[in-house]
């Protein structure tokens, strides 16, 4: 979730055109943490919340994307890192 907040600290050069008075902040739809978010289904979630809600079974194997011999997500054929790469980062939320 994106909220526009006033981060203005009333500095001496502050004016009506101060960018700090309309700063976007990105909060996870589930836990409310301000962090990098990913589009997951119809929500904007942090990695910790995605970790908690995605039902994942890991099996030994080779990732179909990067080729690493690692624990892969059963049914996806991907390691966790490559799975997260398939999700779109919410623009502007990158830390």
C-alpha positions in Angstrom: 0.0 0.0 0.0 1.3 3.4 -0.9 0.6 6.4 1.4 1.6 9.9 0.7 3.0 11.4 3.9 4.4 14.8 5.0 8.1 14.3 5.9 8.8 18.1 6.0 10.9 19.2 8.9 10.3 22.9 8.4 13.8 23.6 7.3 14.8 27.2 6.4 14.5 26.6 2.7 11.1 24.9 2.9 8.4 26.2 0.6 5.1 25.3 -0.9 7.0 23.3 -3.4 8.9 21.1 -0.9 9.1 17.6 -2.2 9.3 16.3 1.4 5.7 17.4 2.1 4.4 14.8 -0.4 6.6 11.7 0.1 5.4 8.2 -0.9 5.8 5.5 1.7 5.3 1.8 0.9 3.7 -0.4 3.5 3.0 -4.2 3.4 -0.7 -4.9 3.0 -0.5 -7.7 5.7 2.0 -6.6 8.4 2.2 -2.9 7.8 6.0 -2.8 7.7 7.6 -0.1 5.5 10.0 -2.0 3.2 10.4 -3.3 -0.3 7.2 -4.8 -1.6 6.3 -7.3 -4.3 3.0 -7.8 -6.2 1.7 -11.1 -5.0 -1.8 -12.1 -6.2 -3.9 -8.9 -5.5 -1.7 -7.6 -2.7 1.6 -5.7 -2.2 3.6 -7.7 0.3 7.0 -7.8 1.9 9.2 -10.9 1.6 8.5 -12.0 5.2 4.7 -12.1 4.5 5.2 -13.9 1.2 7.4 -16.4 3.1 4.5 -17.0 5.6 1.6 -17.3 3.2 3.0 -19.2 0.3 2.6 -22.9 1.0 6.0 -24.2 0.0 7.5 -27.7 0.1 11.2 -27.7 -0.7 12.8 -30.7 -2.3 16.4 -31.4 -3.4 16.9 -30.6 -7.1 18.3 -28.4 -9.7 16.7 -25.0 -10.3 15.2 -24.8 -13.8 16.1 -21.1 -14.0 19.7 -20.7 -12.6 20.8 -24.3 -12.7 22.0 -24.3 -9.1 21.9 -27.7 -7.3 19.9 -26.5 -4.3 16.6 -26.9 -2.4 13.9 -26.1 -4.9 10.2 -25.3 -4.5 8.2 -28.5 -5.3 5.9 -27.8 -8.2 7.7 -24.7 -9.3 11.1 -26.2 -10.1 12.7 -23.0 -8.8 15.0 -22.1 -5.9 13.6 -19.4 -3.5 15.7 -16.7 -5.1 14.5 -17.4 -8.6 10.9 -17.7 -7.4 11.2 -14.2 -5.8 12.6 -12.9 -9.2 9.3 -14.0 -10.9 7.4 -11.5 -8.7 7.2 -7.9 -9.7 8.7 -5.3 -7.3 6.3 -2.5 -6.4 7.8 0.5 -8.2 9.3 3.0 -5.8 9.4 0.6 -2.8 12.9 -0.5 -3.3 15.1 0.2 -0.3 
